[in-house]
Structure formats: C-alpha cells, structure tokens
C-alpha cells in the first residue's frame, strides 16, 4: 500500500512522531527533498554555517536536554564535514541521529560527482551506520535507532539516504521491525548486587552520564537516599546532584577532588552506573570489586558487567530492602580537606585562571557554559562547583578545537531560559568563528568569551615539557572586535577584572549575542 507522501516527507513525519523539535544542518543537492519536507513540518531547522558546527550543536542539545540530537548534511564534502563532530559524540556516547543525503542508487559506486563510501567513513565512529537502499529500509533504520535510544543505548547513529530514495513513495503496509535490544536485569544479578552492597564496608558510586541519558536521575536520587552510599562523578556527569550537596564528593580521577579520590583509593566496592570507566576516571581506584552497569558492551571495563538499562535496574533495586552505608566510612571521607589554592603568580596581563574564576562568579542556575579544548577545561574543572547536570559542556573524549560556539547554539534550544556563555581560546575560536552568523541570525542569548594569549598555549606547554624550542604556536590574530561587529554582534576588549565583572553582568541581563576579547598572560596550566 502506498501513501501520498514521498519518503522524505515520511521521514520527517517519523521524526515528529519521535519527538524531534529541532534539526541542525546545512542543505545541499543530494538532500533537497528532505529540506522541502522540513519546510512544511513543525520541526525547526537551524541553519549553521558549517556542517561540523551542525553536529556540535546537535551534540550539545542532546547533552543539555537528554533527548536525541538530530543533524543533516548532503553527500560528499557535506557529509565528510560532519565526521569531526560525529567522532566527538561517539567518544562521549552522545545520542545523535545523523542524516546524510547521497548520490542516487544507480550512480552509487561509479566514482560519480560527490560519490564516496560514506557508510565506511561513518562505521568506526557510530554505533551503527545504515544505507537506506529502499524506503522501507529507511523506516526500519530510524525505528531501530530510536529503539536503541529508548533502551538507553547512547551514541550516534548514521543513516545515509540516496536522493532517489527520498523521492520515492513509501509502502506503508510493509512489516515494521520492533525489537527490544537491551534485556531486563536478571533477578540473580539484582540479588548479587544487593548482597555485595550489604557485605561492603566502604562502597562508592561512580555516576556517569548514562544516568542522565536514561532519564534516571529521580531513580538515582532515590537509590542514594535509600543506601546513603557516597557519590563521585565522571566529568560529564558533574552536577547530577548539586556539588554543594555533601553526598556528592565531586569529580573522580585525574582532576578529581581530594574527597572523591580518597574514597576511590579506599573503597572496597565500586558501583559504576552509566559510566564507561575510562582510564582517567579509574586512575585512583584500587579495588577489583566493581559492578558496572552499562547498555554498551564495548564499554565493559569490569569483571562484573551488567548489560542492562540503568533506570530499570534502579527501579527494581529501589523496591528491595537494603541496609544503609556505615556512617564511619562516610565520616572518614568527609574529614578529608581540599588542598588550599595556591596564590596566583603576578603577571603583566590578566592571569587566565583569575579571569575564569571571575566568569564562574556569574554562573548560576540559569546559566550554562560551553568550553573549548586547550587550557580552558583545566581551570573550569579545578575552580567550578556545579549545581545542575550539564552546566558546563565539554567534549571530553576527543576534545576538538572549535566546539564552544556551536555547542552554545545547541544549548540555547535545549535550555530556553538560560543564557549561554561560550568560553574559547584565540586558537580554537577561529576553527568555527563563522558560527557568529548563527548567533546574529537567530538572536541567541550567547556570550562568547575569548581567552586570548596570542598562541596555542597548551601546545607550547607540551613543547616546554619536552624541552623543545617553541615552534609554530604563535598566532597573529585578527581584530576579534571588528570581526564580531561584522556579524552585527556587540563586542568589547577587556583589560581589567573590574571591567570584566561589570560588562559581563550587563551582557547577562541583556540576553543577546555579545563577544568579549580578554588578553591574558601566557602561563602554564597546573598539571594533575
């Protein structure tokens, strides 16, 4: 049975049915039918100025909302431009649906214009890459991707759609495949988990971002209320419960807090919930008695690995009787004191850490910060205390330069009441500076702050540590104020902390695009 819609229109209808509100993308010849369908839909399309920015925006939207982010691009160069952002999402397990147009099926594989083996490109950086060789294959691919998301399988899925398939009618009578991918937990596994918790004298939770993607924060809070097990978090899960709450010991691992790392060094049981247990997370863990719960078996890093959906596990265990944690263990952790902060050295220009400390003074529950790679994440890690999850967005696993501004774009659509502060470096900002056009076009409440030391600071530090001479790290930067003005964005150069606090406070009240260029000294970041 055929219907009146072509496959592109049917695809957009499916996206609407799955609750997609926003799509980030850039049009091109091989994806025009989908754009025509989007024009007539309720979904809002956000036109970025580069495909990499579209993925980073969708990625940040997913991190902030907990929903699937969606982006799209045309064949050939458009699709390849997505690859950096897709790899970023893959390393951080961000739920994304990536749609690419492709050359018509009768031209595929003939080395025609813009024909490339896109599925082979995306296969290593996605959970799955589909080739929609028929309209029916397209529908089943979308359904399978969203069923993975509903099961708590988090990461990017790619669907490559030839242009001729987009224009074909959909056979709505075909068999639609529905398969639950993640099995319910076994009663024996739940019983074993409870037994090991009750036998433990020093249990510890490592909370990962999988709890947030599974929409399981309520169940998680009930579990820690019930068991009183102290909580540490991975970087991406920071703020899952407020870091001002004494139950949350803070970040674990290389840049972890004293309390979190003391607990991980002395714990006799680790409950890793929705975490992949990376080498940075486990740097201070000394026990092998670890129960890891994760929907992705490729993240197995513990002998006891439960391939279950964390929300379902917590719902079951919260109904069971279980003893609370020994107060002596909790008290031992709480008496550990953080090391006093060292006094910042005197510098001719503003010290970058002092700048970031003052930016953080303006971050409240109605503010979200996106940050770039380089020296900036270090200062934001050691100086911040977060009150909500995803309050600071950072591409941790891959760390591409140019993430902050596109990420800020996605965050505005996920958190309509927040002002977004995008903090970037003078090197990183020039990777995606064209996205200032998006801030202006959509009048987004994004404040861009450039921490400008006129060089690639972190690379220079690596060269210094290797006792190499400085090479190819000095930057001859443009006039960032004139650049911002060219995009019709107000901008200021900041030369003092007093000026920063005054003008940033005003910009936050104005809730419109603004750029600050802050000249800072070249100082090495503190090492872990």
N, C-alpha and C positions, 0 to 999 in steps of 0.2 A: 504494500500500500504506500503510495506516495502522498506527500502533502504539498501545500502551496509554497512553503519556504524552501529556499536553496540551503545547502549545507552550512554556508557561512551564517545565515540567519538562524538556523537551528542551533549552531554552536553558541551564538550569543544568547539565545533563549536558555540553553543549558547553563551557561554561566550565571544568568539571572536567577535561575532556579536554585543554584548552589550558593546564592547569597553574595555574589560578586557585585560590589558597588563601584569599584574603581579599576581602571586598567591604565597602565603606564606604557607608552610606546612611541614609535616613530614609523610613519607609513612608508610604503614602497610598492613597486609594481606588482610583486607576487602576493601581496596581501590586501589589495584594494577591495575585493569582495567582503572581507571581514570588516574593513573600515566602513564600508557602506552599511553593513548590518549594525555596527556600533552607532552610526549616526542616527539610526531610528530607534535605538534602545534607551532604557533607563540608566544604563551604565555610563558613568562619567569617564571620558578618556582624557588623560593628562599628557599633553604633548611635551616630551622632554626634547633637548636639543642634541642628544647623542644617545645611542642605544644602551651604552654602558650605564648611563645615568638612569635610564628606564628600569633596569634591573635593580640597581641600588635603591631606587625609590620604592619599588615593589617589595624588596627585601626589608626595608625599614618599616614600611606599612605593616608587613606581617609581624615583625618583632614587636611593634607597638600595640597592635590590635589583637594578636593571637590568631588572626584569620589568615587564609591563604592569600598571598600577593600574586597578582597577575601582570605579565608584561608581554609585549609582542613586537615583532620586527619582521622585515621582509627577508628574502633569500640572500645568499652570498654575503656581501660585506655587512649588511644589516644584522644578519644572524651572528656572524663572527664577532661583531662589536658587543654582542650580549655576553660572550664567553667569560670575560673577566668577572662580571657581576654574578653569573651563574656559578662559577667556581667559588666565589666568596660565600654565596648562600649554601653551597654544598659543604664547605668546610665547617660552617656554623649550623648546619641542619635546619635551615630556614624553609618553611613550607611555601614553595613557589610553583606556579604553573607558567611555563614559558611556551609561548606560541610563536612559531615561525612559519612564514609562507615559503613555498619552494616552487621551482620551475614545474610546469605541467608534467604529468607522468610519462607522456610519450617522448619527452625530451630528456628525462632523467637518465643520467649515466652516459650521455653522449657528448660530454665536455662542451655543452652549450653555454651561452652567456649566463653568468652567475650560478652555474650548477656546481655544487660542491657536496661531498658526502657529509651533510650536516649531522646526521644521526651518529656517525662515527666520531665527529668532533665532540658532541654533547654526551655521548655514552659514559665517558670516565668521570664526568662532573655532575651527573644527575643520578637520582635513584633509578630512573628508567627514562629512556628516550624512545618515543613511538614514531613510526612513519604511517600516516593516515592514508593508506593507498586506496581506501574506499570511504564513502560517507559513514557506513556502519562501523568501520574500524575507528573512525574519529570519535563517534559517540561512545563506544566501549572504552576507548583510551581515556576520555575525560571522566567517565564514571569510575574507572579503575583508579585514576589519580585521586579523585575526591574521596573514594572509599579508603584509600591509604591515609589521607589526611584525617578522616573521621576515626580511623583506627589508632591515630596517634603516631603514624609513621611520618616523620618530619624531614623534609628536604625538598629539593627541586625536581619537578617532573617536566619533561620536554615533549611537545607534540609538534611534529613537522608536517605541514599541510600543503600539498601541491595546489597550485592555483585552480586547475581544472576541477579538482575535487570540491573546492569551495563553492563552485558554481553549479554543481550537480544537485538534483533533488534528493532529499533524504527519504529512505524507505523506513517509515515509522513502525512497520509491522515486524521488523527484524528482531531477533532474540537479543535482548539486552542482558549483558553478563553482570551479575551482582555476586560478589564473593567477599566474605569477611576474611581479611588476611591475618589478623592477629587473634590468636586463640585466647579464651578466658583462662585465668590462672587456675592451676590445679589446687584442690583442697590440701593436698600433701605439701605443696610449696608454701601455702599460707601458714599451715601448722608449723612447718620447719622455721619459717621466718619469725613467728611469734616465740617459738622455743629458744631460738638463738638470741633474740632481744632480751628475753627474761633471764637467760643464763649470763648475759653480758653484764659486766660491772661498769664498763666505760664505753657505751655506744655513742656513735656520732653519725649525723646525717650529712651527706653531701648533696645539696639540692641543685639540680641542673635545669636548664631552660625547658627541657621536655615537660616539666610540670606545667609551665605556662601554656605551651602549645596544646597540651591535653585539656586545658581549661579545668585544671585540678587544684587551683590554689585554695579553694574552700576546703576540699578534702584534705589537702596537705596541712592547713592550719588546724583542722580538727585532729589530725594524727599527732602533731607535735603538742597540742594541748592535752591530748589523752596520755601520751607517753612521756612527755617532758624531756625528750631527747634533744640535746643541743644541736643547733643547725649551723652548718657552714655552706657557702655557695660557690659555684663557679663564677667566672667573671660575668657571663651573660645573664646569670640568674640573680645577680645582685639586686637587692631591694624586693625580693619575692615576699619577704616580710620586712618591715622597716628595719634598717640598720641601727636605728635608735632603740629598737626593742632588744633587751638584753638576751633574749633567746637566740638571736641571730649573732653569731660570733664574727660574721663578715666573710670576706673573701679568703679562700684557701689557696695554698700553693706558692708559686714563685714570688708573687707580690702580696701574699696573704698577710692578715693581721696576726699579731702575736698570739691572741687567744685562739684563733682558728688553727694556726699551725701547731700550737701546743696541744690542742685537742687531737689533731690528726696524728701527731707523733706518739701520743699515749693511748689512743683509742684501742679497744680490743675487738670492736665490731664496727664496720662501716656500712651504712645503708646508702648506696649511690642511687638516687632517684632521678631518672631522666637525665643522667649525665653520661658522657662517653668516657670519662676518666682519662683525660689526656695526661701526657707526661708532666705538664705544668701544674695540673690540679693535684696530682699524686706525689709531688716532689717531697712532701714531708710525711706521707703515710707509711707506717711501719708494720701494719698487720696485713696478713693474707686473708683474714676472716672478713670477707667483703661480699655483700649481697647487692648485685647490680640489677636494676630493673630498667629495661630499655626496649623500645619497639624495633630498633635496628640491630640485627645480629652482628653486623660488621663492626659495631661499637663494643663488642664483647671484650672486656679487659679485666674480668674477674672469674674465678673458678665457678662461683655460683651466679649464673646469669639467667634471669627470668625474662623471656621474650614476651612480655605482657604489657598491656596498656596501663600506665601508672594510675590513672583515675580509677579504673576498675579495681586494681589491687587495693588502693587506699579505701575505696568504698566498702570492700569486703572486710578488710582488717579493722576498720573503724567500728564494725559491729561486734567485734570479738572482745573478750575480756583479756586485758594485758596489764602487767604491772608497770608502774611508773619508774623512771630512772632514779638511781641513788643520788640524793642531794649532795653527798660528799664529792662525787665526780663533777657535778655542775659547779660547786663552790670552788673546787681546785682550779677549774678553768677561769672562773670569774675573777680570781685574785691576781691573775697574770696581768701585768701592766704593759701598756704600749710604750715603746721607747719614745722619749721626748724628741720632738722635732729639732733637727739641727738648725742653728741660725743661718739664714741665707747669706752668702758672701756678698760683699759690696761689689756692684758692677756699674760701669759707666752708663749703660742703658738700663731699662727696666729688666728685672730678673723674670724669666718666663714663669717660674713657679709662683712668684708673688702675683703676677698677672692672673694666673689660673685660680689661685686661692681667692682672689677678689671676684672673679667671674662666678665662682661657686657660691659666694655670699648672696648672689641674686637668684640662685636656683631654688625654687620652692615647688610645692605640689602641682603647680600649674605651668611648670617649665620642663621641657625635655631637651637634652643636649645630645648632639651628634658630633662625633670626633673622628679625626683622620689618623692615619698611621704616622709613625715617627716618634718624636719626643713627647708629644702631647698626651698620649694614653698613660704614660708613666705618672705624670703629675695629677691627672684626673683620678688615677687609681689610688694613689697614696694620700690625696688630700680631700677626697669626697666622702660624704655619708649620704646614702640614698634612702628615700622614703617610699619609693614605689618601684615596681619592676620596670625594666627597660627605660629608666630615667636617663641613663647615659647609653647611647647606642654606638657600638664599636664593632668593626669587622675583625674579630679576634683571630680566627683560624688562618686567614690568608693575608689580611692587612694591606689591601691595595691603597695606594695613594689616590686621592680624589673622591673618597667615599662620603665625606661630611656633608657637602651641599646637596647632592642627590638624595642622600639619606634624610636630610632635613625636609625635603619636598614630600617624601612618603609619609614622614611622621606627622606633617600638618593634616593629612587626610585621615589619619588614624585617630588623632587627638585634636579635635576641633577647638577645644577650649584652651589648648596650650600654646604658648609662644615657644618657638624652637630656636635654640642657639646652636649654630654650626661652627665649631672651632677647628680651624685648619692651619696648616703651615704655608709659608710662601712658596714652597715647592709643590706640595700636594694640591693647593687650590688651583694651580694652573693646569692640572690634569682635567678638571671638569668645570672650569670657570664660566664656560658658555651657559651653564645652567642658571646663572644670574638672570638670564632672559625669562626663565620659567617663574622665578620669584616675582619679577615685574609683571609678567602677563597675567598671572593669577592672583597678584597682590597677596602673597603668602606672608604670614607673620614669622618670618625667618630673619634672625640677626646673624650675619656672618662675621666672625672674628678671625682675622689672620694674625697668627703669632709669627712675626717676621724677623728672622735673624740673617736674612740675605744669604742663606746657604742651606744645604742638606745636612742639618745638624747631626742627626743620628749616624749618617754615613761617615761624616768627619770623625765622630767619636770612635767608630769601629776602626777607622784608619789610624787614629791616635793610639788605640789599644794594641794594634798590631805593629806599632812603631813604623808605620808607613808615612811618607810625607803627604800632606794634603793634596788631593788631586780630583779635579772635576766636581767639586762640591760647592764652589762659589756661584751665586746666582746674581745675574744682572737683571733685577726685577723691573717690571713695568710700573707705572704710576697706578696703583690699585684704586686710588680715589677717582681718578679720571675714568678708569675702566668701569667702575660701579656707576658713575654718573652717566656714562654712555649707555648703560642699560636702564637709565632713569631710576636709579637707586641712590638714596641719600648715603653719604659716606663721610667718615672722619678719620684723621690720623690722631692717635692717642699718644701723648708724651708723658703723662703722669697718672698715678693711681687715682688721685682725686678726680681727674678728668674722666678716667675710665668709669668710676662708680657713678658719677653724675650723668654722663651721657648714656651709659648702658641702662641705668634706671629709667631714663626718659624714653629710650627706644623700646623697652619692655612695655611701657604704658601705651606707646603709640600703636603697637601691634601691626607694624608694617615692615617691609623689607628695609634693612639697613646694613651697612658694612663698616667695620672698624679695622683699620690697619694699625697694628701695635708693633713698633720697632723694639725688639728685645735684644739682650746680650747673648752672645754665644757661650753657653755654659754646658758642661757635660751633665747628662741625667744621672741620678743616683742608681747604682746597679742593685739587683736583688741581693 
